[in-house]
Amino acid sequence: MTPKLAADLGFARVDTDRADRTGDPEVVYGAGKTPVEVVEILRTLHEAHPDRAVLATRLTDEAVAAVVEAHPDAVVDEVARAVTLGELPTPHGTVAVVSAGTSDAPVAAEAALTAQVFGAGVRRINDVGVSGLHRLLSVRDELEAADCLVVVAGMEGALPSVVGGLTGVPLVAVPTSVGYGASFGGLAALLAMLNSCAPGITVVNIDNGFGAGVFSARVARNARPRA
């Protein structure tokens, strides 16, 4: 018999086989979905993967309320605008999520939560932007201790280049849409990160904390134990 690889809900075909193919279940991207659709997709994923957490991101307040009403045991991350349903997996490896400023918090929170759902331990290092380099230098040991770094910055997007020059830990840079007019909604930070002179930096799209969280967790999970 051919295995059932998707659950057809009429408005969505939920990829219930993704965890077997990739090691991680499908995630609900809440933008553009109604609260009812978010609840139904999350329920379907939870039923398919009862032994581990499933994640819904980019949720409206109405969608969060609907999820909590339907699933009282769901855990809400208000900063990340996301919810999880089910137990987080046992963490393997460590991801350090480094943010330049407090305005970058929603994207950093999304990256941190995603990395946890995808099986990594997470440490947060907040508000260490380049306008006060002493703050970054004071946490250099924490940067070196991680298996992967997620560096989140808006404005001119300089922080990943500085961090990449301080450590050889695998690094994924996340440009945010934070900044004044000439930042062009994060485009300036994106281009700065893509053009970084620090080698070995991987860059995701503007505000894509989710993508950075997935990448960093997979790096951390597969890192060799340190002596």
C-alpha positions as CSV (number, residue, x, y, z in Angstrom):
1,M,0.0,0.0,0.0
2,T,1.3,3.5,-0.9
3,P,1.9,5.5,2.3
4,K,-0.2,8.6,2.8
5,L,2.2,11.5,2.5
6,A,-0.2,14.3,3.0
7,A,-3.4,15.1,4.8
8,D,-5.9,16.8,2.5
9,L,-7.9,19.4,4.5
10,G,-9.5,20.9,1.4
11,F,-7.8,24.2,1.8
12,A,-4.3,22.7,2.5
13,R,-2.4,19.5,1.9
14,V,-0.4,19.0,5.1
15,D,2.9,17.3,4.5
16,T,2.8,14.7,7.3
17,D,5.7,12.8,5.8
18,R,8.2,15.6,6.1
19,A,9.7,14.5,9.4
20,D,10.5,11.1,7.9
21,R,12.2,12.7,4.9
22,T,14.1,15.6,6.6
23,G,14.0,14.9,10.3
24,D,11.7,17.8,11.1
25,P,7.9,18.2,10.7
26,E,6.2,20.8,8.6
27,V,5.7,24.2,10.2
28,V,2.6,26.4,9.9
29,Y,3.4,29.7,8.3
30,G,0.5,31.7,9.7
31,A,0.6,34.8,7.5
32,G,-2.4,34.9,5.1
33,K,-4.2,32.0,6.9
34,T,-7.4,32.4,8.8
35,P,-7.5,31.4,12.5
36,V,-9.6,28.4,11.7
37,E,-7.0,27.2,9.1
38,V,-4.1,27.7,11.5
39,V,-5.9,25.6,14.2
40,E,-6.7,22.8,11.8
41,I,-3.3,22.6,10.2
42,L,-1.6,22.7,13.7
43,R,-4.0,20.0,15.0
44,T,-3.2,17.8,12.0
45,L,0.5,18.1,12.5
46,H,0.2,17.5,16.2
47,E,-1.8,14.3,15.6
48,A,0.8,13.2,13.0
49,H,3.7,13.9,15.4
50,P,2.4,13.5,19.0
51,D,5.9,12.8,20.4
52,R,7.4,16.2,19.5
53,A,6.5,19.9,19.3
54,V,5.0,21.4,16.1
55,L,5.3,25.1,15.4
56,A,3.1,27.9,13.9
57,T,4.8,31.2,13.1
58,R,3.8,34.7,12.1
59,L,0.4,34.6,13.8
60,T,-2.2,37.3,14.3
61,D,-3.6,38.0,17.7
62,E,-6.8,36.4,16.5
63,A,-5.0,33.2,15.4
64,V,-3.2,33.0,18.7
65,A,-6.4,33.2,20.6
66,A,-8.0,30.6,18.4
67,V,-5.1,28.2,18.9
68,V,-5.1,28.6,22.7
69,E,-8.9,28.1,22.8
70,A,-8.7,24.9,20.7
71,H,-5.4,23.7,22.4
72,P,-5.1,25.0,26.0
73,D,-1.7,23.3,26.4
74,A,-0.2,25.3,23.5
75,V,2.7,27.5,24.5
76,V,2.6,31.1,23.1
77,D,5.7,33.2,22.4
78,E,4.3,36.7,22.2
79,V,7.5,38.3,21.0
80,A,8.0,35.8,18.2
81,R,4.3,35.8,17.4
82,A,4.4,32.0,17.4
83,V,3.0,29.0,19.2
84,T,4.2,25.5,19.9
85,L,2.1,22.4,20.6
86,G,3.7,19.4,22.1
87,E,7.0,18.7,24.0
88,L,10.2,20.3,22.7
89,P,12.8,17.7,21.7
90,T,15.8,16.9,23.7
91,P,18.4,19.5,22.7
92,H,21.6,18.6,20.9
93,G,24.3,21.2,20.4
94,T,24.0,24.9,21.1
95,V,22.8,27.8,19.0
96,A,23.6,31.3,20.2
97,V,21.1,33.9,18.9
98,V,22.8,37.3,18.9
99,S,20.8,40.4,18.3
100,A,22.1,43.9,17.6
101,G,19.3,45.9,19.3
102,T,16.0,45.5,21.1
103,S,14.1,46.4,18.0
104,D,15.4,43.2,16.4
105,A,13.7,41.1,19.2
106,P,10.8,39.7,17.2
107,V,13.1,38.2,14.5
108,A,15.6,37.0,17.1
109,A,12.8,35.4,19.1
110,E,11.5,33.6,16.0
111,A,15.0,32.2,15.3
112,A,15.5,31.1,18.9
113,L,12.1,29.3,19.2
114,T,12.6,27.7,15.8
115,A,16.0,26.4,16.7
116,Q,14.5,24.9,19.9
117,V,11.7,23.2,18.0
118,F,14.2,21.8,15.6
119,G,16.2,20.2,18.3
120,A,19.0,22.6,19.4
121,G,19.8,24.2,22.8
122,V,19.6,27.9,22.6
123,R,21.3,30.8,24.3
124,R,20.2,34.4,23.7
125,I,22.7,37.3,23.6
126,N,20.8,40.5,23.2
127,D,21.6,44.2,22.5
128,V,25.2,43.9,21.5
129,G,25.2,46.0,18.3
130,V,28.2,47.8,16.9
131,S,27.4,51.2,18.4
132,G,28.8,49.8,21.6
133,L,31.5,47.3,20.6
134,H,32.5,46.7,24.3
135,R,29.2,44.9,24.8
136,L,30.1,42.4,22.0
137,L,33.6,41.9,23.2
138,S,32.4,41.1,26.7
139,V,30.5,38.1,25.4
140,R,33.1,36.7,23.1
141,D,33.5,33.5,25.2
142,E,29.8,32.8,24.8
143,L,30.1,33.2,21.0
144,E,33.0,30.7,20.9
145,A,31.1,28.2,23.0
146,A,28.3,27.8,20.5
147,D,28.1,25.3,17.7
148,C,26.3,27.8,15.4
149,L,25.6,31.5,15.6
150,V,22.5,33.4,14.4
151,V,23.3,37.1,14.2
152,V,20.3,39.4,13.8
153,A,20.7,43.1,12.8
154,G,19.0,45.9,11.0
155,M,20.1,49.4,10.2
156,E,23.4,49.0,8.3
157,G,23.7,45.3,9.1
158,A,27.3,45.4,10.3
159,L,27.1,43.1,13.3
160,P,27.5,39.7,11.4
161,S,30.8,41.0,9.8
162,V,32.2,42.0,13.2
163,V,31.2,38.7,14.8
164,G,32.5,36.8,11.8
165,G,35.9,38.5,12.3
166,L,36.0,37.5,16.0
167,T,35.2,33.8,15.7
168,G,35.2,30.9,13.3
169,V,31.9,29.4,14.6
170,P,29.4,28.7,11.7
171,L,27.3,31.9,11.3
172,V,24.0,32.7,9.7
173,A,23.2,36.3,9.3
174,V,19.6,37.7,9.5
175,P,18.9,41.2,8.2
176,T,15.9,42.9,9.7
177,S,13.6,45.6,8.4
178,V,14.6,47.8,11.3
179,G,16.0,51.2,10.3
180,Y,15.3,54.7,8.9
181,G,14.3,55.5,5.4
182,A,17.6,54.7,3.6
183,S,17.6,51.2,5.1
184,F,14.9,50.4,2.5
185,G,13.0,48.0,4.7
186,G,16.1,45.9,5.4
187,L,17.6,45.9,1.9
188,A,20.6,47.9,3.1
189,A,21.3,45.3,5.8
190,L,20.8,42.4,3.4
191,L,23.2,43.8,0.9
192,A,25.8,44.6,3.6
193,M,25.6,41.0,4.9
194,L,25.8,39.5,1.4
195,N,28.9,41.7,0.7
196,S,30.6,41.0,4.0
197,C,34.4,40.7,3.9
198,A,34.3,38.2,6.8
199,P,34.4,34.8,5.2
200,G,32.0,31.9,5.8
201,I,28.9,33.9,6.5
202,T,25.5,32.5,5.3
203,V,22.7,35.0,4.8
204,V,18.9,34.4,4.9
205,N,16.2,36.8,3.7
206,I,15.0,39.9,5.4
207,D,13.3,39.1,8.8
208,N,13.6,35.4,8.1
209,G,14.3,34.3,11.7
210,F,12.6,31.0,10.9
211,G,15.0,30.1,8.1
212,A,18.0,31.0,10.3
213,G,16.6,28.9,13.2
214,V,16.2,25.8,11.0
215,F,19.7,26.2,9.5
216,S,21.4,26.8,12.8
217,A,19.6,23.9,14.6
218,R,20.7,21.4,11.9
219,V,24.3,22.6,12.2
220,A,24.2,22.3,16.0
221,R,22.6,18.9,15.9
222,N,25.3,17.6,13.7
223,A,28.2,19.2,15.4
224,R,30.9,16.9,16.9
225,P,31.0,16.9,20.7
226,R,33.7,19.2,22.0
227,A,36.6,17.7,23.9
